[in-house]
Amino acid sequence: MMRLPTVLLNGKKLPRIIFSISPANGFGLMKKVYAMGITHFDLPSLRHLVRFRELKRWAEDENLVGLCHLEAEEGISFLGKPLHRFETKVISTIKKNLDLPHSVRNLSHVPVASEVFTQKEIDRMAFDSQRFEKALSLFNPRESPFLFLGERYGDWLLALGRIDLLKQMIARVREKGFAPVYSGQWATFSLPKAKSLEVVAYAVPINKRGSLFDLEQACTLIKKFDRPVISLNPLADGTLMKNSEEAFSFLFKELKITLAIAEIHSEPEAEILLCAADQIPSLIPPRKA
């Protein structure tokens, strides 16, 4: 049984590599990874959370910890309706009206003549407390002490200038006993804009094969960023699995990130990552005198 290097985040000890088990591989792979000594799992969807709770019941192990994710859209409404009903309009507004990097502007295909939000309409977007509370009620801070909040709608709210809505959601997350982590998709855009959020860390995709941002610019930013950074999808959907030692060296030694979340699809992939993790140092701050 191999032990992963650890880090202290918000006073809690976490492994510096956390596995996200592909739902298609389900409960069986979770059990095998747990048998290797893994007790922390990334839970990006409700399907992942269901599998995790099955594992807790089977193992009867209270040391199992999950990292749940919540899309910021769950807490936003426009004219009393969920914002996702206006997704095309949101994308059109971001693409047409804001000065975003070229790679980010290619969000998804929408008709050129698509309707956009006026500034008055953007100002009328509101925090949907009732819907957000319902979404939050699915999670428990005892099994998931950290809650990743944001995702694509988090970045979109930043692009629309409505960081105040994110702040309201983060405040509610804290009230419920979770330690909030801002989770975004555009590192070079979202990290500077989200820095004022009262979160314990920032999670963004970082890999050498391609992302929605300029890698060189992102690396420069992350090296100077004075808050904990979590790498999402560091192995580029498995394409860097064979070069995981190189990828982790780049992330932990060059960029000095706090921890990485990597998706695995099989037991051999878990073994590869555990071997690669042997080269990563723990990051525990010295005790105060």
C-alpha positions as CSV (number, residue, x, y, z in Angstrom):
1,M,0.0,0.0,0.0
2,M,1.5,3.3,-1.1
3,R,1.0,6.6,0.7
4,L,0.4,9.8,-1.2
5,P,2.2,13.1,-0.4
6,T,0.0,15.4,1.6
7,V,-0.7,19.1,1.9
8,L,-2.6,21.2,4.5
9,L,-5.5,23.2,3.1
10,N,-7.7,25.2,5.4
11,G,-6.3,23.3,8.3
12,K,-7.2,19.9,6.8
13,K,-4.6,17.3,5.5
14,L,-5.3,16.3,1.9
15,P,-3.4,14.1,-0.5
16,R,-1.6,16.1,-3.2
17,I,-3.2,13.9,-5.9
18,I,-6.9,13.1,-5.7
19,F,-8.5,10.6,-7.9
20,S,-11.7,11.1,-9.9
21,I,-13.1,7.8,-10.8
22,S,-14.8,7.6,-14.2
23,P,-18.5,6.9,-13.6
24,A,-18.5,4.3,-16.3
25,N,-16.1,2.2,-14.2
26,G,-18.3,2.7,-11.1
27,F,-18.2,1.1,-7.7
28,G,-15.9,-1.7,-8.6
29,L,-12.9,0.6,-9.5
30,M,-13.6,2.7,-6.4
31,K,-13.3,-0.4,-4.2
32,K,-10.0,-1.4,-5.8
33,V,-8.6,2.1,-5.4
34,Y,-9.7,2.2,-1.8
35,A,-7.9,-1.1,-1.2
36,M,-4.7,0.7,-2.3
37,G,-5.1,3.1,0.5
38,I,-6.9,5.9,-1.3
39,T,-9.5,7.7,1.0
40,H,-10.1,10.9,-0.9
41,F,-12.2,11.1,-4.1
42,D,-13.2,13.9,-6.5
43,L,-17.0,13.9,-7.0
44,P,-17.8,16.2,-9.9
45,S,-21.3,14.9,-10.4
46,L,-24.2,13.5,-8.4
47,R,-23.5,10.1,-10.1
48,H,-20.0,10.2,-8.6
49,L,-21.5,11.1,-5.2
50,V,-23.9,8.2,-5.3
51,R,-21.0,5.8,-6.0
52,F,-19.0,7.4,-3.1
53,R,-21.8,6.9,-0.6
54,E,-22.1,3.3,-1.7
55,L,-18.4,2.9,-1.0
56,K,-18.8,4.5,2.5
57,R,-21.6,2.1,3.3
58,W,-19.6,-0.9,2.1
59,A,-16.3,0.1,3.8
60,E,-17.9,1.5,7.0
61,D,-15.0,4.0,6.9
62,E,-15.7,7.5,8.2
63,N,-12.2,8.6,7.0
64,L,-13.5,8.6,3.4
65,V,-13.6,12.2,2.1
66,G,-15.2,13.5,-1.1
67,L,-14.8,16.8,-3.0
68,C,-18.1,17.8,-4.4
69,H,-18.8,20.3,-7.2
70,L,-21.7,22.8,-7.7
71,E,-22.3,24.7,-10.9
72,A,-22.8,28.4,-10.1
73,E,-25.9,28.4,-12.4
74,E,-27.8,26.7,-9.6
75,G,-27.9,30.0,-7.7
76,I,-28.8,32.5,-10.5
77,S,-32.1,33.5,-12.0
78,F,-33.2,36.0,-14.6
79,L,-36.7,37.4,-14.5
80,G,-37.5,34.5,-12.1
81,K,-36.3,31.8,-14.4
82,P,-33.1,29.7,-14.1
83,L,-30.2,31.3,-16.1
84,H,-29.5,28.1,-18.1
85,R,-32.7,28.7,-20.0
86,F,-30.9,31.7,-21.5
87,E,-27.6,30.0,-22.2
88,T,-27.3,30.9,-25.9
89,K,-28.0,34.6,-25.0
90,V,-25.3,34.4,-22.3
91,I,-22.7,33.0,-24.7
92,S,-23.6,35.5,-27.4
93,T,-23.2,38.4,-24.9
94,I,-19.8,37.1,-23.8
95,K,-18.5,36.5,-27.3
96,K,-19.8,39.7,-28.8
97,N,-19.4,42.3,-26.1
98,L,-16.4,41.4,-24.0
99,D,-12.7,41.6,-24.7
100,L,-11.8,37.9,-24.1
101,P,-8.8,36.0,-25.5
102,H,-9.4,34.4,-28.9
103,S,-9.4,30.9,-27.6
104,V,-12.0,31.8,-25.0
105,R,-14.2,33.6,-27.5
106,N,-14.7,30.3,-29.3
107,L,-16.9,29.1,-26.5
108,S,-19.4,27.2,-28.7
109,H,-21.2,27.7,-31.9
110,V,-24.1,30.2,-31.7
111,P,-25.7,32.0,-34.6
112,V,-24.0,35.3,-35.4
113,A,-27.3,37.2,-35.0
114,S,-28.1,35.7,-31.6
115,E,-29.7,38.1,-29.1
116,V,-27.5,39.5,-26.4
117,F,-28.2,40.8,-22.9
118,T,-28.3,44.6,-22.4
119,Q,-26.4,46.0,-19.3
120,K,-29.8,46.6,-17.7
121,E,-30.7,42.9,-18.2
122,I,-27.3,41.8,-16.8
123,D,-28.0,44.0,-13.7
124,R,-31.4,42.2,-13.3
125,M,-29.8,38.8,-12.8
126,A,-30.4,37.8,-9.2
127,F,-29.3,35.3,-6.6
128,D,-31.8,32.5,-6.4
129,S,-31.6,31.6,-2.8
130,Q,-34.3,28.9,-2.8
131,R,-32.9,27.0,-5.7
132,F,-29.3,27.3,-4.4
133,E,-30.3,26.0,-1.0
134,K,-32.0,23.0,-2.6
135,A,-28.8,22.2,-4.6
136,L,-26.7,22.7,-1.5
137,S,-28.9,20.3,0.5
138,L,-27.6,17.4,-1.6
139,F,-24.1,17.7,0.1
140,N,-22.9,17.2,3.6
141,P,-19.8,19.0,5.0
142,R,-18.9,16.0,7.1
143,E,-18.3,13.9,4.0
144,S,-17.3,16.7,1.7
145,P,-15.6,19.5,3.7
146,F,-14.6,21.3,0.6
147,L,-17.1,22.4,-2.0
148,F,-16.0,23.4,-5.5
149,L,-18.2,26.2,-6.8
150,G,-18.2,27.9,-10.2
151,E,-17.6,25.8,-13.2
152,R,-18.4,27.3,-16.6
153,Y,-21.2,29.6,-15.2
154,G,-18.7,30.9,-12.6
155,D,-16.4,32.2,-15.4
156,W,-19.4,33.5,-17.3
157,L,-20.6,35.5,-14.3
158,L,-17.1,37.0,-14.0
159,A,-17.2,37.8,-17.7
160,L,-20.6,39.5,-17.2
161,G,-19.2,41.6,-14.3
162,R,-21.5,39.9,-11.7
163,I,-18.9,38.7,-9.2
164,D,-21.3,39.9,-6.5
165,L,-23.5,36.9,-7.3
166,L,-20.6,34.5,-6.7
167,K,-19.9,36.2,-3.4
168,Q,-23.4,35.6,-2.2
169,M,-23.2,31.9,-3.1
170,I,-19.8,31.6,-1.4
171,A,-21.1,33.2,1.7
172,R,-24.0,30.7,1.8
173,V,-21.6,27.8,1.2
174,R,-19.6,29.0,4.2
175,E,-22.7,29.3,6.4
176,K,-23.5,25.7,5.7
177,G,-20.1,24.6,7.0
178,F,-18.2,24.0,3.7
179,A,-14.8,25.4,2.8
180,P,-15.4,26.9,-0.7
181,V,-13.1,26.5,-3.6
182,Y,-13.6,28.5,-6.8
183,S,-13.6,26.2,-9.8
184,G,-13.1,27.9,-13.2
185,Q,-12.3,26.9,-16.8
186,W,-10.2,29.8,-18.1
187,A,-7.1,30.2,-15.9
188,T,-5.7,33.4,-17.4
189,F,-9.1,35.1,-17.3
190,S,-10.7,33.9,-14.1
191,L,-7.8,33.7,-11.6
192,P,-7.2,37.5,-11.6
193,K,-10.9,38.4,-11.6
194,A,-11.8,35.8,-8.9
195,K,-9.0,36.7,-6.6
196,S,-11.2,38.8,-4.3
197,L,-13.5,35.9,-3.6
198,E,-13.3,34.5,0.0
199,V,-12.3,31.0,-1.0
200,V,-9.6,28.6,0.3
201,A,-8.3,27.7,-3.1
202,Y,-8.7,28.1,-6.9
203,A,-9.2,25.1,-9.2
204,V,-8.5,25.4,-13.0
205,P,-7.5,23.0,-15.8
206,I,-3.7,22.9,-16.4
207,N,-2.0,20.6,-18.8
208,K,0.6,20.7,-21.5
209,R,-1.5,19.4,-24.3
210,G,-4.0,22.1,-24.7
211,S,-6.5,24.2,-22.7
212,L,-8.8,27.2,-23.2
213,F,-5.9,29.5,-22.5
214,D,-2.4,30.3,-23.5
215,L,-0.2,27.8,-21.5
216,E,2.8,30.1,-21.2
217,Q,0.7,33.0,-20.0
218,A,-1.1,30.7,-17.6
219,C,2.1,29.4,-16.2
220,T,3.5,32.9,-15.6
221,L,0.2,33.8,-13.8
222,I,0.1,30.7,-11.6
223,K,3.7,31.1,-10.5
224,K,2.9,34.6,-9.3
225,F,-0.5,33.8,-7.9
226,D,-0.3,33.9,-4.1
227,R,-3.3,31.7,-3.3
228,P,-3.5,27.9,-3.4
229,V,-4.1,26.5,-6.9
230,I,-5.6,23.1,-7.7
231,S,-4.9,21.6,-11.1
232,L,-7.9,20.0,-12.8
233,N,-7.5,17.5,-15.6
234,P,-3.6,17.6,-15.4
235,L,-3.2,14.5,-17.6
236,A,-5.3,15.9,-20.5
237,D,-8.0,13.2,-20.4
238,G,-5.5,10.4,-20.1
239,T,-3.2,11.4,-23.1
240,L,-0.4,12.2,-20.7
241,M,-0.9,9.1,-18.5
242,K,2.4,7.5,-19.7
243,N,4.2,10.7,-19.0
244,S,2.6,11.3,-15.6
245,E,5.9,11.7,-13.8
246,E,6.9,14.5,-16.2
247,A,3.5,16.1,-15.9
248,F,3.5,16.0,-12.1
249,S,7.1,17.4,-12.0
250,F,5.9,20.3,-14.2
251,L,2.9,21.0,-11.9
252,F,4.3,20.5,-8.5
253,K,8.0,21.5,-8.9
254,E,7.8,24.2,-11.6
255,L,4.3,25.7,-11.0
256,K,4.2,24.8,-7.3
257,I,0.5,24.0,-7.3
258,T,-1.2,22.8,-4.1
259,L,-2.7,19.6,-5.4
260,A,-4.0,17.9,-8.6
261,I,-7.2,16.1,-9.4
262,A,-6.8,13.3,-12.0
263,E,-9.4,11.1,-13.6
264,I,-8.6,7.4,-13.9
265,H,-10.4,4.7,-15.8
266,S,-8.7,1.5,-14.6
267,E,-6.6,-0.1,-11.8
268,P,-3.3,0.1,-13.8
269,E,-3.8,3.8,-14.3
270,A,-4.2,4.2,-10.5
271,E,-0.9,2.3,-10.0
272,I,0.9,4.5,-12.6
273,L,-0.2,7.6,-10.7
274,L,0.7,6.2,-7.3
275,C,4.2,5.4,-8.6
276,A,4.5,8.9,-10.1
277,A,3.3,10.5,-6.9
278,D,6.3,9.0,-5.1
279,Q,8.5,11.8,-6.5
280,I,6.2,14.6,-5.2
281,P,7.1,16.1,-1.8
282,S,4.5,16.7,0.9
283,L,3.8,20.4,1.6
284,I,3.1,20.9,5.3
285,P,3.9,24.4,6.6
286,P,6.1,24.6,9.7
287,R,4.5,24.8,13.1
288,K,4.3,28.2,14.7
289,A,6.8,28.7,17.5
